[in-house]
Amino acid sequence: MTDYFASHGVTSADIPQAHKDPHIRVHHGREFIDNYEWLRDKESWEVQDFVSAHNRLTDKVTSHLAGLKRTLFTELKGRVQETDMSVPTRIGDYWYFARTEEGKQYGKQCRVPVRDVDDWTAPKVTAQKNLEDEEVIFDANAEAQNYDFFRSGGMDLDKSGRYLVYSIDTSGDERYDVHMRDLSTGEELPDIITGVSAGAFITMDGQWIFYVRTDDAWRPCEVWLHRVGTTVDEDTMVWREEDERFWVGAGLSFDEQRIIVETSSKTTSEVLHLAVEDIPGLLLADDDPRARRFEPFIPRRDGVEYDVSFARFEGMGADGADVPVAVVVHNVAHPNFEIDLIDMSESAGPYKLTDGTCIAVGSDYACEEAAEEDRSRSVSEPYYNPANPDIVQGAAGLQVGGLGIYKHFITFSYRANGLHHSAIMSKAQAYRDWKAGRPLSFSVLGENVDGVIPSVGFSANPSYDAPVVRYAVTSYTHPSQLCELNPLTGEDYVLKEASVLNYHQDDYAERRIWVEVRDGVHVPVSLVWKRGLVPSLDHMTLSSDANDMVLSAPELSDMFRAQDGDFSGNGSSPMFITGYGSYESSSNPGFSVARPSMMDRGVIFAVAHIRGGGEMGRAWYEQGRRLKKKNTFFDFVDVTAALQYAGIADPRRTVANGGSAGGLLMGTVANIAPFLYAGIEADVPFVDALTTILDENLPLTVTEWDEWGDPLHDERVYDYMKSYTPYENVPTAQERKKAFGTDHFPVIFITTSMNDTRVYYVEPMKWVARMSELGMGIEAFAKIEVEAGHGGVSGRYKQWDEVSFENAWCLDIMGIC
């Protein structure tokens, strides 16, 4: 046990003790006694008292950090250009951009009219004065002034730019109220729709608003139609998803010709569509011959994901005719997806998956659904396919993403070698390649920045007609750059680089290494530090050879006494290590204005790109989900141990952090390898996973069975989840001493929000109650936000204050004050 509490004046009397009220859970003949399920009653005075008591404990145990927090906040604020503006983006007849002003929590959305139809050069926006004819269409500061919490759920405009539809959440529960504003007059219209999902949109003619409602489990499942100018009581549900595994979204197709409904589970998806001119037919009875309904482009198949977009090759067909096409991305035959291009002029459909010409194929290696020969190969093995463009031949972990067709060019996105990439080519050349039956000749974008781990993605390209494409380049040390390329002329230039004051990129370094974990798989790890402060890393250079460096994870038994050793003389440094490893979500490189304050104090920032994420494609995800979920936890532990064993990181100054499903990761690694960590920050942690996944009446549960397995109906899944879910496996001091020879357990700092609808507050509160029991020998405390949701507080200054507080605690655990 640490003495962190005692060293800051906290006694046992200050630590809230939740009373035990045994609740017996029985499934598959297994019994579990849950002493703290009573904390689920959010309105109970006992629960509220317990929450308040923990906030008081947090105030006391962190009161000494006030000065450090202020310092970190000042440093962070000093890097931000507080009065700033975005580069305008053309939508229709206007250029839209955002302004932020010093001292204000939120930004405001502005616009100016284009000069003429061929105006594709963004106007220069300055902080000193407004542009001619500039108007503010949405000032979030004014909208938020009566609320403690404020978050936008998206904005949309009709074709003329007269009507603005916007959604806002003022409690943090991710239920939005939709409003409509006439921008020609500034009038708020009476069309107000309450308690719906984010993403409501208006049709181009300004006559209809589509939005999505949820069921009692808060699953987005119903598409509704509102006629502008009528009461909400007259709105009509026009489509519903009955399968409880599926979530629904709706939008306008890129070519503005169709309303698209997308419905998907974790493993299956379907796209339905309706011509915009057929919208009135949605309101007619089924027996009316004029009635219209959403129809699937291709009917769903269990276990198959697909997406469809529509476009055309203008004037490139016979006799100068347009060639209408459908771009279909699917995984019916290739787990890492295949992109097919269907010539719709040759057939009116119906279509099936694999129709058309194959444009690109992802790697099948190590995927569960691959052929046996490919299934046995390593995910890290280079992949070749004759259909693929040259730029992806030989890539490892290749997953193909999207193909975007614009008026003048075509874009291509993909993952390879653990990173996201973007490519482009002219539309005319793409048509020639396609019709000649040869691979498309794409060129890679934005990967000419030396010394960084780049992340390149297309950004803000809403107009089909634009002759230029915008893309963003960033890394862990490289502030984001917004670039613009003319694919026809080759002109490529930086529109804007994020203004980071009092920061010099050359003072910092980043590199990617690999760790061979216990089952022989190589896990990518990103390391970031300040030059001159981390002796063990300063000799490394970001060369291709250096990036091939592989560390081997030690036997964990060699690390049991890690917290007892003296590492000060071996050049090891304090380390902040983070990871996620779920939902095929990738932890991509990105810049943070808060991070330099940690690195300026000698801290290594490490990201473990563990299985369960999507960094190396679908196989990477499959190897860290369901009955292979423990690979996620083992990977994180092995990466931590390898960095410590190599003398890079000091175990006594190692702090781990993860949020949501990454919070489950934190809870589990604390249980199975407490000796590796001095402290752990778990944000909105999913730590009572089994209880949640067993209750099909809770939000998200049924949809989550594809991710975690179904413990309600499958005892194997129940037993497997029972063996790792953090709340049910916290080891006592005696159990830790017996297993590891030490009773050390990291100090646990938990953040959560009472209005979180994704991970209920009750999960971390039960966890902290269990850890705080007498005899556990664990120091844990929780900071609970009353007015916030899953994403924490709103407003940039509040968020800066929050991250400064959290970083101050991490530095304190590392002994850096």
C-alpha positions, 0 to 999 in steps of 0.5 A: 500500500502507498502512503499517498493519502497520509502524506497529504493529511487524509485519515481513515475518517476522511475516506467514505465507506459505503454500507453493504447491501447484498444483492445476489446475481445468479446466471448460469448457476453462478452466484455473485454477491454485489454489495454496492448495487444500491448505488444505482439509485441516482435520486437516493439521498444516500447515493448523493451523500456518497457522491458528495463525500467523495468530492470532498475527499478529492478536494482534500487529497488534492488541495496541495495541487492548487499551485501546480494546477494554476501553473499548468493552466497558465502554461497551457493557456500561454500556448493557445492563440485565444483569439483565432479563426478557422480557414473559411470553407465554401458551402453553396453561396457562402464561405463559412468559418469560426472565430474564437475570442479571448476570454470566451468559452465557445466559438462563433460561426460566421459567414460571408457570401462568395464573390461569384460562382467560380470563387474558390479562393478562401477569403483571408480572415484576420482577428483585427476586423471583420470581413465585409458583409460578415455575419454571425450565424451562431454564437455559442457563447450567447446560446450557452449563457443560461446553462452550466453545460452546453454542447452542439449536436451539429448544424445544417443549412438548406441550399440557399443558406437561409435556414439553419437547423441546429441541435444543442445538449444542455445537460450532458446526456447526449439528448439534443433539442433541435431548433430552426433559425431564419438567417435572413431575419434572425428569427427563431422559428417555432419548429422545436424538436426535443430529446433526439439524437445528434445530427438532424438535417434539413433538405436542400429545398428547406421544406423538410427536417429529418431526425432520429429518435431513440427507444427506452434503452436510448438506442437511436432506432427511428427516423422521423420526418418534420415538415417545416412550418407544422407542429411537431405533433404532426411529425411522422416516423418514416423508418424504424430498426427493430433489431436491438443490436443496430443503431440508426443514422440518417443524412443526405447523400453527397450528390444531394439526390438521395436521403440515406439511412444507415443502420448498423451493429458492430458487425453488420450494416445496411444502407437504405435510400430514397430519392429526394423528390419522393419525400412526400410519398413517405407520408402516404398510406401503404396502399396509395400507389404514390407511396414511397418507402426507404429501400435497401441498396443491397439487403443486409447480410449478417456479419457483412458491413458495407457502405454506398456513395453515389457519384458520376463521371461527367461527360466521360461516357459514350457520346459525352454522356455522364457515367453514374456510379456507385462506390460500394465498400464492403467486407463480404469476401475480405475482412479488411474491406474491398472497394468496388465501383459499379457502372450504374449506366450498364445496369439499373440493379438490383445490385449485390455485393462484389458487383462492379470493378474491384478498386482496392482490397485490404489484407486478409492475413490473420483475420478470423474470416479469412481462408485458412492459409491467410488466417495462419499468417501474421498481421505484420506480414506484407500484403500484395494483391494485383488489384491494388494501387501501387501505393499500398502494395506490400503494406502490413495490416492494410485496411482500405477505407473510402473512395471519394469522387468529386468533380475534378478528383478522387480521394482514397483513405486507408490504414497501413503499417499502423497509421492512417494514410490519404491519397488522391488522383485526377478524376480523368485519369481514374476513369481511364485506369478503371476502364482500362482494367488497371489499378488506379494510380494514386499519389500519397498525400502529406507524408514528407514531414521528417522526424514525426509519426504522421497522421494525414486525413482529408478535411473540410471538403463539403463541395462536390464542385471544388477544384481543390482538396483540403487535407490535414497533417499532424503528429504528436509534436507537429501542430496540425497543418491544413493544406490545399492541393490542386490535383490538376496543377499539382499546386500544394500549399499550407492554408493554416498551421495551428498557432501554438505560442511558446512552443518549438517543435524541434525541442521535442522528439517522437518515434515508434517502436515495437514490443514483442508481447507474451504470445510473440505478436509485435505491438506498436508503441508511440513515444514522445519526449523533450530532447535532453531530458530523457537520456534513454531515448535521446540517442534514438533517431526517427529513421526507418531502421530506428522505427524497426526497433523491437523490445521484448517483454520480460517475464512478469515475475521479473517485475514483481519488485519493481516498486521497491527498486531504485531506478534513479541511476539507470537513466529511466524517466517518469512515464505517462502511458495511455491506451484504449484497445476496443471497438476497432478504434485507433489511437492516431497521432495528434498534437495536444497543447497540454502535453508539452507541460508534462514533457518539459518536466522530463515525462515520457508520453507513451501510447500503446497501440494494443489489440482490440483497436484498429491500428493494424486492421480488422485482425488487430481488432478481432484479437482483442475482443470477445473471448480474446479480450484479455490480449488487450490487457496483456498487451498493455501490461507487456508494453509497460513492462518492456519499457521499464525493463529496458531502462526507459521508464521508471516503474515508481514514476509510471502513471497509466491513463485510459477512459471509457473502455480504456477505463476498463483497461485501467481497472484490469491492469491495476488488478493483474499487474499493480506492481508496474504502476505508481498511479492510474487515472481512470476516466469514466471507466467501464469497470462493472462491465459484466453487470452492464452487459447482462442487463439487456434493458440498459442503454447500449447493452444488446449492441455491445454483445457483438463487442464483448460477447453475450454473457446473458445467454452464453456461459463461456462468455459469462465466465470469461468476462467474470474473470476480468471485469475490474469491479469483481476482481479487485485483489485484497492486500493479502491476495496481492502479497501471495500472488506477487510478493508485494501488496503494492497497488497504484493510487487510483484517481477516477473521474466520472459524470452523473449524466453520463449515458454511455458509462453510468456513474454507478460503475466507477462509484461501485468500484471505488466503494469496493477498493475503499473497503477496510483491509483492501490496502488501496488508496482510491478517490473519485471526482464526480461532475454533476453537470457533465456527460461522457465527454466531461465538462464543456467550454474550453477554459473549463476543459483546460482547467480540468486537464491541468488538474488531472496532469497536476495529479499525475505529476504529483504521483511521479514526484514532480511538483 
